[in-house]
Amino acid sequence: MDPHLQFIELALAEAEKCIPSPTAFCVGCVLVARWPSDDDTLILSSGYSRELPGNTHAEANALTKAKARASSLLSSEATTPLPSIDELLRHADVYTTMEPCSIRTSGLPPCADALIAAKVKRCYIGVSEPDDFVQCEGASKLVAAGIQVVWVKGLEERCLEVARRQG
């Protein structure tokens, strides 16, 4: 199986943990550092919509959890010392079931902005965000900031089905 599809599958498993809402999508995300080379993978964290308190989104939750886990990652699992979490994020690929948001109706910061601030390397997206709630321009924002965007083909319908589930 294509490794990118495997990571989107992991993100879908995260999205399925999400409590459905009639006014928001169920989205999952996995952060994978390509370190020390692009051939090596280290899962930094995962997250899903509304996982953490405060009407949170999947990508923001994954970033928050990666930063919280940083001290344990940096001190234990590696046989070679790992760089800082900020450096790991610069080598990170984001796998998300839906395009990162570019606007939040709640007024909270958009996920696209958080990924740009983290300086992630690439963002693999399962499906573009439909216009159910807002007009999303997250992928465009990422590209404009120099982050490579890759649309993963083959799971679009499943990503939408999970995103829109009601129970």
N, CA, C and O of each residue as an XYZ file, in Angstrom:
668
protein
N       0.838     -1.192      0.000
C       0.000      0.000      0.000
C       0.876      1.246      0.000
O       1.916      1.286      0.658
N       0.451      2.249     -0.736
C       1.127      3.539     -0.776
C       1.253      4.076      0.656
O       0.253      4.153      1.370
N       2.468      4.451      1.087
C       2.620      4.934      2.469
C       1.784      6.182      2.759
O       1.358      6.389      3.895
N       1.551      7.005      1.752
C       0.734      8.198      1.978
C      -0.716      7.803      2.264
O      -1.381      8.419      3.097
N      -1.196      6.778      1.572
C      -2.546      6.282      1.851
C      -2.614      5.695      3.257
O      -3.627      5.840      3.940
N      -1.553      5.040      3.688
C      -1.531      4.477      5.046
C      -1.664      5.574      6.097
O      -2.398      5.417      7.073
N      -0.959      6.677      5.901
C      -1.038      7.770      6.878
C      -2.403      8.462      6.823
O      -2.911      8.900      7.855
N      -3.004      8.566      5.632
C      -4.364      9.116      5.547
C      -5.339      8.157      6.236
O      -6.287      8.601      6.884
N      -5.112      6.849      6.101
C      -5.943      5.869      6.815
C      -5.830      6.074      8.335
O      -6.833      6.003      9.046
N      -4.623      6.324      8.827
C      -4.445      6.619     10.253
C      -5.200      7.884     10.638
O      -5.823      7.946     11.698
N      -5.142      8.894      9.769
C      -5.880     10.135     10.025
C      -7.388      9.876     10.023
O      -8.115     10.465     10.823
N      -7.863      9.004      9.139
C      -9.285      8.644      9.125
C      -9.683      7.953     10.429
O     -10.772      8.192     10.951
N      -8.814      7.108     10.951
C      -9.092      6.457     12.236
C      -9.220      7.501     13.344
O     -10.041      7.355     14.250
N      -8.414      8.541     13.270
C      -8.533      9.643     14.226
C      -9.870     10.363     14.047
O     -10.556     10.649     15.029
N     -10.240     10.656     12.809
C     -11.493     11.363     12.532
C     -12.694     10.583     13.050
O     -13.683     11.174     13.483
N     -12.610      9.269     13.006
C     -13.719      8.436     13.473
C     -13.898      8.505     14.986
O     -14.946      8.110     15.496
N     -12.898      8.999     15.715
C     -13.013      9.184     17.168
C     -13.803     10.447     17.516
O     -14.242     10.617     18.653
N     -13.975     11.308     16.555
C     -14.576     12.619     16.759
C     -16.070     12.515     17.066
O     -16.788     11.735     16.440
N     -16.524     13.297     18.023
C     -17.958     13.376     18.303
C     -18.596     14.212     17.195
O     -18.219     15.366     16.991
N     -19.567     13.630     16.476
C     -20.193     14.364     15.364
C     -20.900     15.641     15.823
O     -21.365     15.751     16.957
N     -20.959     16.587     14.907
C     -21.622     17.863     15.153
C     -22.337     18.284     13.875
O     -21.783     18.124     12.788
N     -23.548     18.815     13.976
C     -24.244     19.265     12.765
C     -23.634     20.532     12.163
O     -23.951     20.893     11.030
N     -22.763     21.205     12.913
C     -22.197     22.466     12.440
C     -20.692     22.411     12.210
O     -20.045     23.447     12.058
N     -20.131     21.196     12.184
C     -18.682     21.074     11.980
C     -18.356     19.692     11.435
O     -19.104     18.735     11.637
N     -17.228     19.605     10.741
C     -16.768     18.340     10.190
C     -15.998     17.529     11.230
O     -15.476     18.074     12.203
N     -15.940     16.230     11.006
C     -15.090     15.318     11.783
C     -13.825     15.086     10.950
O     -13.869     14.441      9.903
N     -12.718     15.612     11.421
C     -11.456     15.577     10.676
C     -10.390     14.920     11.534
O     -10.393     15.067     12.756
N      -9.484     14.198     10.901
C      -8.349     13.599     11.589
C      -7.044     14.038     10.960
O      -6.996     14.398      9.784
N      -5.985     14.005     11.755
C      -4.676     14.473     11.294
C      -3.572     13.649     11.949
O      -3.684     13.255     13.110
N      -2.506     13.395     11.194
C      -1.306     12.742     11.702
C      -0.104     13.572     11.269
O       0.018     13.930     10.097
N       0.782     13.878     12.213
C       2.028     14.597     11.916
C       3.172     13.590     11.874
O       3.402     12.857     12.835
N       3.881     13.563     10.759
C       4.973     12.614     10.562
C       6.243     13.384     10.213
O       6.290     14.099      9.213
N       7.270     13.233     11.043
C       8.565     13.852     10.740
C       9.353     12.922      9.837
O       9.435     11.720     10.089
N       9.926     13.476      8.798
C      10.841     12.741      7.913
C      12.244     13.068      8.412
O      12.878     14.024      7.966
N      12.712     12.237      9.359
C      13.986     12.535      9.989
C      14.661     11.242     10.416
O      13.970     10.347     10.903
N      15.941     11.096     10.266
C      16.924     12.074      9.810
C      16.978     12.254      8.290
O      17.655     13.157      7.798
N      16.266     11.397      7.542
C      16.212     11.581      6.094
C      14.766     11.462      5.647
O      13.896     11.088      6.434
N      14.508     11.777      4.390
C      13.148     11.669      3.859
C      12.659     10.226      3.819
O      11.462      9.986      3.667
N      13.573      9.260      3.954
C      13.183      7.852      3.944
C      12.756      7.348      5.325
O      12.175      6.269      5.441
N      13.043      8.124      6.361
C      12.720      7.727      7.728
C      11.466      8.458      8.199
O      11.262      9.627      7.870
N      10.629      7.766      8.968
C       9.417      8.411      9.479
C       9.331      8.251     10.991
O       9.654      7.203     11.549
N       8.888      9.319     11.629
C       8.661      9.351     13.065
C       7.314     10.032     13.270
O       7.168     11.224     13.002
N       6.319      9.264     13.751
C       5.015      9.878     14.005
C       5.144     10.744     15.249
O       5.416     10.254     16.345
N       4.942     12.039     15.055
C       5.053     12.989     16.155
C       3.788     13.014     16.999
O       3.853     13.059     18.227
N       2.636     12.985     16.334
C       1.364     13.016     17.052
C       0.224     12.846     16.062
O       0.417     12.797     14.847
N      -0.966     12.759     16.629
C      -2.184     12.725     15.827
C      -3.235     13.527     16.574
O      -3.066     13.860     17.747
N      -4.321     13.832     15.879
C      -5.383     14.585     16.527
C      -6.661     14.510     15.725
O      -6.659     14.116     14.558
N      -7.744     14.891     16.357
C      -9.027     14.935     15.668
C      -9.830     16.125     16.164
O      -9.548     16.689     17.221
N     -10.819     16.490     15.395
C     -11.645     17.653     15.703
C     -12.314     17.499     17.068
O     -12.836     16.437     17.404
N     -12.286     18.574     17.839
C     -12.921     18.666     19.143
C     -12.327     17.709     20.183
O     -12.953     17.433     21.207
N     -11.128     17.210     19.919
C     -10.460     16.309     20.858
C     -10.054     17.041     22.135
O     -10.260     16.538     23.239
N      -9.484     18.214     21.979
C      -9.051     19.011     23.124
C     -10.107     20.083     23.410
O     -10.866     20.447     22.512
N     -10.165     20.587     24.626
C     -11.179     21.594     24.968
C     -11.065     22.849     24.105
O      -9.972     23.253     23.708
N     -12.221     23.455     23.825
C     -12.216     24.756     23.162
C     -12.585     24.742     21.692
O     -12.100     25.598     20.953
N     -13.420     23.817     21.221
C     -13.850     23.791     19.818
C     -12.641     23.703     18.888
O     -12.521     24.475     17.936
N     -11.763     22.773     19.166
C     -10.486     22.659     18.470
C     -10.591     21.811     17.209
O     -11.487     20.978     17.069
N      -9.658     22.043     16.300
C      -9.593     21.319     15.032
C      -8.436     20.324     15.044
O      -7.511     20.432     15.849
N      -8.508     19.355     14.136
C      -7.572     18.236     14.104
C      -6.108     18.668     13.983
O      -5.261     18.218     14.755
N      -5.814     19.531     13.024
C      -4.418     19.916     12.799
C      -3.858     20.675     13.989
O      -2.726     20.430     14.407
N      -4.647     21.598     14.538
C      -4.201     22.356     15.717
C      -3.976     21.417     16.899
O      -3.019     21.590     17.654
N      -4.848     20.428     17.064
C      -4.685     19.469     18.159
C      -3.425     18.637     17.981
O      -2.697     18.403     18.945
N      -3.161     18.190     16.764
C      -1.948     17.408     16.509
C      -0.702     18.235     16.805
O       0.257     17.724     17.384
N      -0.707     19.506     16.413
C       0.437     20.382     16.705
C       0.600     20.575     18.213
O       1.712     20.489     18.734
N      -0.495     20.832     18.905
C      -0.450     21.025     20.355
C       0.104     19.782     21.044
O       0.950     19.883     21.932
N      -0.372     18.619     20.633
C       0.083     17.367     21.246
C       1.545     17.077     20.910
O       2.275     16.549     21.749
N       1.980     17.414     19.700
C       3.390     17.199     19.329
C       4.297     18.045     20.218
O       5.330     17.573     20.694
N       3.907     19.281     20.433
C       4.728     20.166     21.272
C       4.731     19.689     22.719
O       5.747     19.797     23.406
N       3.598     19.161     23.189
C       3.522     18.652     24.560
C       4.361     17.383     24.722
O       4.940     17.153     25.784
N       4.428     16.567     23.678
C       5.199     15.315     23.718
C       6.686     15.532     23.458
O       7.488     14.616     23.637
N       7.047     16.715     23.044
C       8.420     16.972     22.590
C       9.471     16.538     23.603
O      10.466     15.920     23.225
N       9.275     16.844     24.866
C      10.317     16.516     25.837
C      10.509     15.007     25.958
O      11.642     14.545     26.094
N       9.429     14.229     25.912
C       9.606     12.782     26.009
C      10.205     12.209     24.735
O      11.022     11.290     24.792
N       9.806     12.746     23.586
C      10.393     12.285     22.325
C      11.886     12.591     22.285
O      12.692     11.770     21.847
N      12.237     13.781     22.748
C      13.622     14.212     22.648
C      14.523     13.479     23.641
O      15.736     13.415     23.437
N      13.953     12.930     24.704
C      14.809     12.338     25.721
C      14.828     10.812     25.728
O      15.728     10.225     26.327
N      13.864     10.148     25.080
C      13.802      8.706     25.285
C      13.994      7.862     24.040
O      15.036      7.223     23.890
N      13.024      7.840     23.147
C      12.930      6.829     22.105
C      14.108      6.770     21.135
O      14.413      5.699     20.609
N      14.748      7.849     20.898
C      15.755      7.901     19.843
C      17.108      7.384     20.310
O      17.540      7.649     21.432
N      17.769      6.640     19.425
C      19.138      6.219     19.698
C      20.109      7.327     19.326
O      21.207      7.414     19.876
N      19.701      8.168     18.395
C      20.448      9.358     18.016
C      19.684     10.555     18.560
O      18.458     10.590     18.452
N      20.357     11.526     19.133
C      19.630     12.682     19.662
C      18.772     13.352     18.575
O      19.222     13.571     17.451
N      17.543     13.663     18.941
C      16.636     14.328     18.011
C      16.801     15.835     18.096
O      17.205     16.368     19.130
N      16.486     16.520     17.001
C      16.510     17.982     17.049
C      15.311     18.498     17.852
O      14.492     17.705     18.316
N      15.207     19.787     18.014
C      14.079     20.397     18.730
C      12.775     20.104     17.993
O      12.786     19.742     16.817
N      11.658     20.263     18.692
C      10.361     20.042     18.063
C      10.161     21.010     16.903
O       9.559     20.642     15.894
N      10.648     22.224     17.028
C      10.523     23.181     15.922
C      11.268     22.692     14.685
O      10.786     22.838     13.562
N      12.445     22.112     14.899
C      13.212     21.560     13.781
C      12.510     20.337     13.201
O      12.441     20.186     11.981
N      11.990     19.468     14.055
C      11.251     18.295     13.566
C      10.038     18.719     12.738
O       9.743     18.111     11.710
N       9.346     19.749     13.182
C       8.163     20.218     12.432
C       8.556     20.739     11.052
O       7.777     20.625     10.106
N       9.748     21.306     10.928
C      10.216     21.767      9.607
C      10.496     20.592      8.668
O      10.616     20.774      7.457
N      10.599     19.393      9.231
C      10.773     18.165      8.451
C       9.486     17.339      8.438
O       9.498     16.167      8.064
N       8.389     17.954      8.844
C       7.149     17.195      9.033
C       6.235     17.236      7.818
O       6.134     18.230      7.098
N       5.576     16.102      7.634
C       4.474     15.989      6.692
C       3.198     15.911      7.514
O       3.124     15.187      8.507
N       2.208     16.658      7.091
C       0.897     16.653      7.721
C      -0.011     15.801      6.847
O      -0.100     16.014      5.637
N      -0.680     14.841      7.460
C      -1.673     14.029      6.756
C      -3.015     14.362      7.379
O      -3.257     14.074      8.551
N      -3.884     14.970      6.588
C      -5.168     15.385      7.111
C      -6.283     14.911      6.189
O      -6.149     14.932      4.966
N      -7.380     14.487      6.793
C      -8.483     13.946      6.002
C      -9.189     15.019      5.191
O      -9.817     14.722      4.174
N      -9.088     16.269      5.636
C      -9.739     17.377      4.932
C      -8.812     18.590      4.912
O      -8.020     18.803      5.830
N      -8.927     19.362      3.867
C      -8.146     20.590      3.702
C      -8.147     21.421      4.984
O      -9.211     21.678      5.548
N      -6.967     21.846      5.451
C      -6.915     22.672      6.654
C      -7.710     23.970      6.468
O      -7.672     24.595      5.409
N      -8.425     24.351      7.520
C      -9.301     25.524      7.420
C      -8.488     26.803      7.236
O      -7.359     26.927      7.710
N      -9.104     27.744      6.531
C      -8.489     29.054      6.330
C      -9.252     30.135      7.074
O      -8.787     31.270      7.181
N     -10.428     29.784      7.588
C     -11.256     30.708      8.352
C     -12.056     29.897      9.353
O     -12.478     28.777      9.066
N     -12.261     30.471     10.527
C     -13.052     29.815     11.576
C     -14.237     30.703     11.913
O     -14.062     31.882     12.218
N     -15.437     30.152     11.861
C     -16.622     30.935     12.226
C     -16.609     31.261     13.723
O     -17.269     32.205     14.157
N     -15.858     30.481     14.515
C     -15.759     30.724     15.957
C     -14.823     31.875     16.284
O     -14.805     32.367     17.413
N     -14.043     32.305     15.297
C     -13.067     33.357     15.551
C     -11.713     32.833     15.990
O     -10.773     33.612     16.142
N     -11.592     31.522     16.200
C     -10.305     30.938     16.572
C      -9.357     30.967     15.376
O      -9.807     31.080     14.236
N      -8.038     30.864     15.625
C      -7.085     30.881     14.516
C      -7.268     29.677     13.587
O      -7.502     28.563     14.056
N      -7.165     29.895     12.283
C      -7.303     28.799     11.318
C      -6.120     27.831     11.373
O      -5.000     28.207     11.718
N      -6.400     26.587     11.027
C      -5.357     25.553     11.028
C      -4.282     25.826      9.982
O      -3.107     25.547     10.218
N      -4.672     26.369      8.829
C      -3.666     26.682      7.812
C      -2.618     27.629      8.394
O      -1.423     27.462      8.148
N      -3.064     28.623      9.166
C      -2.122     29.567      9.780
C      -1.204     28.872     10.783
O      -0.017     29.187     10.864
N      -1.756     27.922     11.551
C      -0.938     27.191     12.534
C       0.121     26.347     11.839
O       1.258     26.269     12.305
N      -0.244     25.712     10.724
C       0.723     24.900      9.974
C       1.798     25.775      9.346
O       2.966     25.390      9.298
N       1.407     26.947      8.867
C       2.376     27.899      8.302
C       3.338     28.362      9.392
O       4.549     28.410      9.175
N       2.802     28.704     10.563
C       3.650     29.150     11.677
C       4.617     28.053     12.118
O       5.747     28.337     12.518
N       4.167     26.792     12.044
C       5.033     25.662     12.425
C       6.075     25.355     11.353
O       7.030     24.619     11.602
N       5.891     25.920     10.162
C       6.822     25.744      9.037
C       6.934     24.289      8.588
O       8.020     23.820      8.246
N       5.785     23.565      8.591
C       5.809     22.180      8.128
C       6.246     22.132      6.670
O       6.135     23.117      5.940
N       6.738     20.983      6.266
C       7.289     20.830      4.918
C       6.210     20.574      3.869
O       6.174     21.226      2.825
N       5.320     19.600      4.167
C       4.297     19.195      3.201
C       2.983     18.944      3.917
O       2.945     18.676      5.118
N       1.901     19.039      3.143
C       0.579     18.722      3.657
C      -0.129     17.818      2.653
O      -0.417     18.222      1.526
N      -0.404     16.590      3.083
C      -1.140     15.627      2.274
C      -2.603     15.699      2.692
O      -2.925     15.570      3.873
N      -3.487     15.906      1.718
C      -4.896     16.172      2.007
C      -5.770     15.117      1.349
O      -5.610     14.810      0.168
N      -6.705     14.558      2.132
C      -7.614     13.540      1.618
C      -8.713     14.099      0.734
O      -9.079     13.478     -0.264
N      -9.250     15.272      1.088
C     -10.335     15.867      0.310
C     -10.385     17.371      0.597
O     -10.063     17.810      1.701
N     -10.788     18.146     -0.399
C     -10.937     19.584     -0.171
C     -12.164     19.829      0.702
O     -13.114     19.047      0.695
N     -12.126     20.922      1.449
C     -13.260     21.227      2.320
C     -14.435     21.709      1.488
O     -14.311     22.683      0.745
N     -15.576     21.039      1.605
C     -16.752     21.506      0.873
C     -17.233     22.847      1.445
O     -16.830     23.243      2.539
N     -18.079     23.523      0.710
C     -18.558     24.845      1.114
C     -19.752     24.775      2.067
O     -20.580     25.687      2.076
N     -19.857     23.706      2.873
C     -20.981     23.550      3.802
C     -21.072     24.709      4.794
O     -22.166     25.188      5.093
N     -19.926     25.156      5.301
C     -19.912     26.161      6.361
C     -19.196     27.444      5.958
O     -19.663     28.539      6.272
N     -18.083     27.321      5.274
C     -17.286     28.483      4.836
C     -16.645     28.166      3.485
O     -16.622     27.013      3.054
N     -16.136     29.177      2.838
C     -15.344     28.993      1.618
C     -13.887     28.840      2.062
O     -13.249     29.807      2.479
N     -13.378     27.622      1.968
C     -12.036     27.327      2.457
C     -10.983     27.613      1.393
O     -11.142     27.263      0.224
N      -9.914     28.252      1.825
C      -8.766     28.517      0.953
C      -7.479     28.057      1.629
O      -6.407     28.613      1.388
N      -7.597     27.026      2.488
C      -6.444     26.558      3.251
C      -5.296     26.076      2.396
O      -4.143     26.423      2.654
N      -5.592     25.275      1.373
C      -4.526     24.759      0.508
C      -3.814     25.910     -0.201
O      -2.589     25.900     -0.321
N      -4.562     26.882     -0.662
C      -3.957     28.044     -1.332
C      -3.049     28.816     -0.383
O      -1.967     29.253     -0.773
N      -3.488     28.983      0.864
C      -2.661     29.680      1.859
C      -1.356     28.933      2.107
O      -0.290     29.539      2.216
N      -1.457     27.596      2.195
C      -0.249     26.792      2.430
C       0.737     26.936      1.269
O       1.932     27.143      1.480
N       0.227     26.825      0.055
C       1.086     26.947     -1.134
C       1.732     28.332     -1.182
O       2.922     28.456     -1.470
N       0.949     29.360     -0.902
C       1.485     30.735     -0.916
C       2.602     30.907      0.118
O       3.491     31.740     -0.059
N       2.556     30.124      1.186
C       3.580     30.194      2.230
C       4.774     29.275      1.953
O       5.705     29.209      2.756
N       4.747     28.566      0.820
C       5.870     27.713      0.454
C       5.767     26.279      0.953
O       6.744     25.531      0.897
N       4.598     25.891      1.439
C       4.388     24.518      1.897
C       3.832     23.707      0.732
O       2.855     24.102      0.096
N       4.458     22.582      0.466
C       4.005     21.725     -0.627
C       2.683     21.070     -0.230
O       2.569     20.505      0.858
N       1.685     21.147     -1.114
C       0.386     20.518     -0.894
C       0.238     19.362     -1.876
O       0.454     19.518     -3.078
N      -0.137     18.194     -1.341
C      -0.334     17.010     -2.165
C      -1.752     16.502     -1.907
O      -2.120     16.215     -0.768
N      -2.538     16.394     -2.968
C      -3.887     15.856     -2.866
C      -3.794     14.343     -3.029
O      -3.423     13.855     -4.096
N      -4.127     13.607     -1.983
C      -4.062     12.150     -2.002
C      -5.317     11.632     -2.690
O      -6.434     11.934     -2.271
N      -5.130     10.870     -3.720
C      -6.263     10.359     -4.508
C      -6.710      8.991     -4.001
O      -5.897      8.181     -3.557
N      -8.014      8.752     -4.076
C      -8.542      7.431     -3.793
C      -9.394      7.313     -2.541
O     -10.137      6.343     -2.394
N      -9.301      8.285     -1.628
C     -10.078      8.193     -0.396
C     -11.020      9.389     -0.207
O     -11.526      9.614      0.893
N     -11.254     10.150     -1.276
C     -12.065     11.368     -1.163
C     -13.462     11.076     -0.607
O     -13.919     11.746      0.319
N     -14.133     10.079     -1.173
C     -15.502      9.769     -0.724
C     -15.519      9.339      0.735
O     -16.390      9.753      1.500
N     -14.565      8.515      1.116
C     -14.504      8.054      2.511
C     -14.210      9.210      3.461
O     -14.789      9.291      4.544
N     -13.309     10.104      3.056
C     -13.000     11.273      3.890
C     -14.249     12.131      4.089
O     -14.511     12.597      5.198
N     -15.016     12.340      3.029
C     -16.247     13.127      3.149
C     -17.287     12.412      4.003
O     -17.970     13.042      4.810
N     -17.406     11.108      3.829
C     -18.375     10.337      4.596
C     -18.080     10.442      6.091
O     -18.991     10.671      6.886
N     -16.825     10.277      6.476
C     -16.436     10.379      7.874
C     -16.625     11.825      8.372
O     -17.092     12.049      9.489
N     -16.260     12.782      7.542
C     -16.365     14.194      7.932
C     -17.804     14.599      8.229
O     -18.055     15.389      9.140
N     -18.732     14.068      7.474
C     -20.144     14.479      7.587
C     -20.992     13.547      8.444
O     -22.199     13.758      8.570
N     -20.392     12.533      9.029
C     -21.200     11.553      9.773
C     -21.928     12.233     10.929
O     -21.458     13.215     11.504
N     -23.070     11.683     11.239
C     -23.908     12.287     12.278
C     -24.141     11.360     13.461
O     -25.027     11.619     14.275
N     -23.389     10.316     13.573
C     -23.575      9.488     14.763
C     -23.061      8.101     14.603
O     -23.154      7.297     15.530
